[in-house]
Amino acid sequence: MKTATVTEFRQNIKEHLHEIEADQDVLILSRPKRKGKKSDFVVLTLEQYESMEETSHLLSSQANVLRLMQGIREAEQGKATIKDLGF
């Protein structure tokens, strides 16, 4: 995880965005506290954001978590079946 100030980010935006994409890393942008509160930002690729959203959705219900855990156990035990979905 990399960090930069908002000012530094603005001055080197192309380089920062290239690094984020190339390294698949996130960048934390910090700026001075406003009204006593931190006002930092996170910059990441759309692909990373969508992956986080998908993970959050998959783990949002207890029933789905249990199904995923069962699938992981079955795969670890060699009981998984691979199917061609035709994509």
C-alpha positions in Angstrom: 0.0 0.0 0.0 1.4 3.3 -1.1 0.7 6.8 0.3 0.8 10.3 -1.1 -0.6 13.7 -0.3 -3.4 15.0 -2.5 -1.0 17.7 -3.7 1.7 15.2 -4.7 -0.9 13.0 -6.4 -2.2 16.0 -8.4 1.4 16.9 -9.5 2.2 13.3 -10.6 -1.2 11.8 -11.4 -0.1 9.9 -14.5 2.7 8.2 -12.7 0.6 7.3 -9.7 -2.2 5.9 -11.8 0.3 3.8 -13.8 1.9 2.4 -10.6 -1.6 1.6 -9.2 -2.5 -0.3 -12.3 0.9 -2.0 -12.9 1.3 -3.1 -9.3 -2.4 -3.8 -8.6 -1.9 -1.8 -5.5 -3.9 0.9 -3.7 -2.9 4.4 -3.0 -3.9 6.2 0.2 -4.2 10.0 -0.4 -3.9 12.0 2.8 -4.7 15.6 3.4 -4.8 17.7 6.5 -7.6 17.1 9.0 -10.7 19.2 8.4 -12.9 20.1 11.3 -10.9 17.6 13.5 -11.7 14.7 11.1 -9.4 12.8 8.9 -10.3 13.1 5.2 -8.1 10.5 3.5 -9.0 8.8 0.2 -8.2 5.5 -1.4 -7.4 5.2 -5.1 -7.6 1.8 -6.8 -8.4 0.3 -10.2 -12.0 -0.4 -11.2 -11.1 -4.1 -11.4 -9.9 -4.1 -7.8 -13.1 -2.2 -6.6 -15.4 -4.6 -8.5 -13.5 -7.6 -7.0 -14.0 -6.2 -3.5 -17.7 -5.6 -4.2 -18.1 -9.1 -5.4 -16.4 -10.6 -2.4 -18.6 -8.4 -0.1 -21.7 -9.7 -1.9 -20.6 -13.3 -1.8 -20.0 -13.0 2.0 -23.1 -11.0 2.7 -25.3 -13.9 3.7 -24.6 -16.7 6.2 -26.1 -19.3 3.9 -23.8 -18.3 1.1 -20.7 -18.3 3.3 -21.6 -21.9 4.4 -22.0 -23.0 0.8 -18.6 -21.4 -0.1 -16.9 -23.0 2.8 -18.4 -26.4 1.9 -17.2 -25.9 -1.7 -13.7 -25.1 -0.5 -13.6 -28.2 1.7 -14.8 -30.4 -1.2 -12.1 -28.9 -3.5 -9.4 -29.5 -0.9 -10.5 -33.1 -0.5 -10.4 -33.6 -4.3 -14.2 -33.9 -4.6 -14.7 -30.9 -6.8 -16.1 -31.4 -10.3 -15.0 -29.0 -13.1 -17.7 -28.2 -15.6 -17.4 -26.3 -18.8 -19.8 -23.4 -18.7 -19.3 -22.6 -22.4 -17.9 -19.1 -22.0 
